[in-house]
Amino acid sequence: MKLLTGGTILWERRLLEGHSLLFSRQVLGCIPDGMTEGLEAEHITLRTPCFVSPGFIDIHVNGAAGVDTLDATDAALDAFSLAMARNGTTAFLPTAVTSPEERLSAAADAVRRALGRPLPGARVLGLHLEGPWIDVAHKGAHPEPFIQETPDVGWVEKNADVIRFLTFSPCKDPSHTFLRRLLELGIIPSLGHSDASFEEAMAAIGAGAQAITHLFNAQTGLHHRSPGMPGAAAASDVACELIADGHHVRSELFEPLCRLLGPDRIVLVTDSIRAACLPDGTYEFAGRTVVLKDGTPRLPDGTLAGSALRMNEAVRNMRDATHRPLPEVVAMASGNAARLLKLERKGTLAPGFDADIVCLDEDLNVLMTFVEGERVWNTEDE
């Protein structure tokens, strides 16, 4: 057992002071500090005023620290896993974007191996397949030559054991046959990179689509007579990814979005690429050259190409822009994703939940990260 003392604990969406967190692989309890003397446990004392938070869950992250899901090697996923832990993320969906089938198959195989072996940092939950069944008009940084018109149900079925989340355009599936098959396979269908109208998006949601990928980005815009994908988000109850870096969506919209959608439907994601955690320079993404300048990656033509955002920064940006209580904002980076992925033991600090924990200072910098009770990151190790 371990006993973590000295921080303010985000306990079941409340802030608890004067308590210590007791855990092994799972959270065991929250104990008043005056009752911990003589307890047989490894005592870990936080020496900096900080918050003890549930670990973050990133459902849309392409890469970080020089590696990418499409590198498709065990070494790359190990480095990816550790980079996530350094940013406070304790579980994630490595994301593969539109690419040749052999690269997607290799990525699926690498994620499959990661699901069955120990990792040095954050836990892999499965693969987020973003594309290749998307619309050219809203391809973003996805390479156009590899975009496909017709969903390959057979390939998805062959990899259904590893695909957890799949982004596609409903325009490529007007009969919703593909969407319904995803549901049968236990894969979460998410709408994105799409020219879908409000009506088309609402029809897909009515057929079972459960999320919208990076709301506002790479999709039809909001107009008062043609509400597009954002209008469908507002008119339904689907979960909505949000890249809270202030570049993909202006930070002034974060609070109005919370009021419009409700904070329980917003799922903070990074959509980061291999340039995340690295200095400005030139990098590769999906076989294309990307320039990271002032912390923002773009194609040479100026198109945004993912982000260099870290999850703790997304939480900080949302807190600073909305002034909402920290437990509510943290839930957008943890509990909301856990609920979408149907993870019954992740996303909050409560008895019986996995001891996925991140310790954050008052500026929400990551001090320490635990995955299922094991300390995998400590700033003192740097």
N, C-alpha and C positions, 0 to 999 in steps of 0.2 A: 504493500500500500504506500501511497504518497500523500503528503499533506502540504498543500500550497497555501502559504500565508503571506499577508502584507498587501493584498490588493483589494479593490472594490470588485465584487463578483456580479456578473450579469447572470442572475439566477432566475430562470423561467420568466424572462422579460422584466425582471426587477433588478435594481441596483442594491446590493447588500454590502454594507460596510461592517467591519468588526467581526468578520467570519472567515473561516478557512475552508478550502475545498479539499475533500477527501476522495481519493479515487485509486483504482487499480487500472484494469483495462476499461472499466466502465466507471461512471460517476457513482460514488457511494453516498455522499451527503454533503451538506453545508453546515459546518459546526461553529457555534460561537467561540471566539478566540479564548475565552476564559475556561472552556471545557476541553481543550486539546492537550493539556499537560499530562504526561505519562502515556500518551497514545503511541502504540508501537507502529510507527510508519516512518518512511524517509521524509524528513522535514526539508522543504524547499522554501526559502524565505526570499521574497521579492524586496529588493532594497531601494527601488525607485517607485514613487507613487504611480500606480498603474491600474488598469482594468484587466480582470480575468474574464475572458469572453469565450463563447463557443467558437471553434475553428470555422473559418470561412469555407464555402463550397462554391467552386467556380465551374459552371456548366458549359462555359464557352471560352476556351483558351487554346490558342494554336501553338504557342511556344513561349520561351523565356530563356534568358541567360545563355543565348547562343545556340539553343536546340529547338527543334520543331517536331511535332507529331509525325510529319511526313519523313523525318529522318529514319524512322522505323527501325531503330536499334535499341537493344536493352540499355546500352550506355546512355543514349540520348534520353530515354524515359527515366533513368535513374537521376540524371542531371535535372531534368524537368521536375521530377518529384521533389527534389531538394530545393529548387528555386521556388516552388509553390510554398513549401513550408517556411522559407525565409520571408515570404510575403504574408504569412498568417493563414494560408489556405491549407486545410488538412485533408480535403478530398476534392477530386476534380475529374472532369471529362476532357481528356486530350481531344482536340478538335482537328479534323482533317478536311481541308477545303477541296474544291473542284480540282481534279488531277487525273492523269491517266489511270486506268483501272489497276494496272500492276502496282502503282504507288499506293493506291487506296487499299489494295489487298495486303500489301506489306505493312502498312500502318495498322490495319485491323489485326494482323498476326502479332505485331509487337505489343499492341494493347492487350490482346488475348494472353500473351505470356506474362505481361505485367499484372494481370488479374490473378495469376496463379503463383506469384513469387513475392518475397519480401522486397519492399522498396525503402530507400533511405529517408524519405520524407513523406509527403502527402500521399494518400491512398488513391489509386486509380479506380474509378467507378464504372468505366466503360468508355466507349467511343461516341463522340458527337460527330456525325457525318453532316457536313455543311455543303450541300450540293452533291452531285453535279447537275441535279434536276432543278435548275433555276432559270430565270429569265435574263436574256442578254441585256435588256434595257436597264436592269438593276444589278448587273454583275459585280459592281464594286471593283475590288482588286482580284477577283477570280479570273483565271485565264480563260478567255473565250473559246479557244480551240477545243477545250475538253468539256465544255457544257454539253449535256445530253438532252434530247427532246423527250424521250420516253423513259420513265422510271424502270430500272432493271430489277424487277421483283425477285428474280432468281438469285442475283448477287446479294441482295439484302437478306433473303432467306438463308443463304449459305453463311452469312456473317451475323445472323440475328442473336447469336450467343454473346456477341461483344458490342453491338450497336445499341446504345441506350437512348439516344436522342438524334433526330434526323430533321434537318432543315431543308425544305423544298418549296417550290412555288406551286400554289394550287392551280395555276394556269396550265401546268403540265399534267394535271390529274383532274380534269373537269368532272369525271364521273365519280370521283372519290374512291375508286377501287383500290388505288395504292394506299391511300390514307387508312382505309379500313383494314387493309392487310397489315400495316404497321401496328395498328391497335391489337390485332390478333396475335402478333409476334411479341407484344409487350414493349414496343418501341414508342417513345413519345414523339408524336408528329408536331413539328413547329413550322410556322409559315414565315418565309423570308426570301430576300433577294427576288422580289416578285413585282410584276406589273398588275397584280390583281386589283380589281375595283373593290369598293366597299361591299357590294353585293356578293362578289366571288369569295372574298375573305369571310364574310358572314356565313356563306353556304358551307365552306370548309370547316368553320368552327362548329356549325350545326352538325356536321358529319363526324366530329370528334377531334379536330385539331385542338391541342392543349396549350399552345404557347405561340408567341410571336418573337422571332429572333431579332435582336438589337432594334428595338422600337425606333421608328423614324428613319433608320439608316437602310439604304438599299431596298426601298419599297416606295409605293405610291404615297404621295404626301396628303396632308390634311387640307381640305377645301370645304367651305360651308355647304356646297352643293354636291361635291364629290369627296366624301370623307376619307376614302382610301383605307389603307391598312390601319393607320392610327385611329380612324373613326371606328373601325371594327373592334379595336382594342377597347375603346371607350364604351362601346355598346354591348360588350360581352363580358365574360368573366375569366378569360384566358390569362395565364401568366405572361408577363412581358419582360424580356431581357432589357437591361439598360446599361449602356457603356457610360459610366459617370465620370468621364475625363474632362468635360467642359468643351471638348472639340467636336465629338460626335453629336452631342445634344448640349445646348447652352445650359449652364448651371442655373440660370434664372428660371428655367422651366422645371427644375426638379421638384420644387414645392407644389406648383400647380398640378404636376403629374401625380404627386402623392394624394392630393385632394380629389383629382378626377378618377384615378384608378383605385385608390386605396392602397396603403402601404403594404398590405399582405399580398398584392399581386405583382409587385415590382421585384425582379430578381437581378441583382447587380452582377455583372459579368465584366471581365477585362477585355476579351477578344484580343489578348496580347499576342505578339509574334516573337520570334527569336531575339529581336532587338530589345525587348523589355529587360530591364536591369543592366543595360549596357550603355556606353556613352554614344553621343551623336556620331553618325557615320553611315556607311553604305552596307546594306544587308540583303539577304535573299528571303523571298516569301513566295511559295507556290511556283518556284522556277522563275520568278521575276525580281528585278532589282528594286529595292526599296531604300529610300533615303530617310534616315531618322534625323530630324532637325528640331531643336528646341523641345525634344521629348515627344514629337509627333511623327509617326512614320507615314510616308506618302510615296506613291509611284512618281516617276519623273513628270507625269502630266498633272500632278497635284491631287490625284485621287487618294483619299484616305485608305491605308492598307493595314487594317487591324489597328492595334494601339500598342503603346509601351506602358500601359497602366498596370499598377500592382493593386491587388484587392484591398489592402489596407488603405491605399490612397483613394480608392473608390468610396470606401466607407467614410473616410475623412471628408471627401468632397461633398458627399450627400449630407453629412452632419452639418458642415459649415454652411451649405446652401439652404438647408431647410430649417435648421435649428430644432429639429425634432429630437426626442429623447434618444440617447445612445442605444438602449436595448431595441428600440423600434428600428433604428437604422441598421444595426448589426443583423437583425432578423432578415433584412433584405439581402444580406450576403451569406446567410446561413439557413435559418429555418424555412424561408420561402422556397429555396432550392431543394431542401430536404423533402418538403411536402410535395413539390412537383415531381421529384424522382421517386417518391414513395419510400423514402429511407426512414424506417420507423425508429432507429436509434441514433440518428444524427440531427444536428441543427440546433440543439439547445443544451444547456447545462441543467440536468435534472437527474434524479436517481434512476439507474438502469440504462441511461444513454451512454454511448461510447465516449470515452474521455478524450475527445478531440478538443483541444484547448489552445487558445492563443493569448499571451500576455502582452498588453499594449500600453505604452506610456500615454501621458495625457495628450500628446499630439498624434496618437494612434500609430506610432512607430512600433514595429514588432520587436519584442524583447526575447520571447521564448515561445516555442511551439511544441505541443504534445500531440501525437497521433495514437489513438487507442491506448493512452496511458504512458507511452514511451516518449521521452524527450528527444526530439529529432532536430531541434534548432535552438541555439542560445547565442545571443549577440556576443557574449564573452568568448565564443569560439572563433570569432572572426580574427 
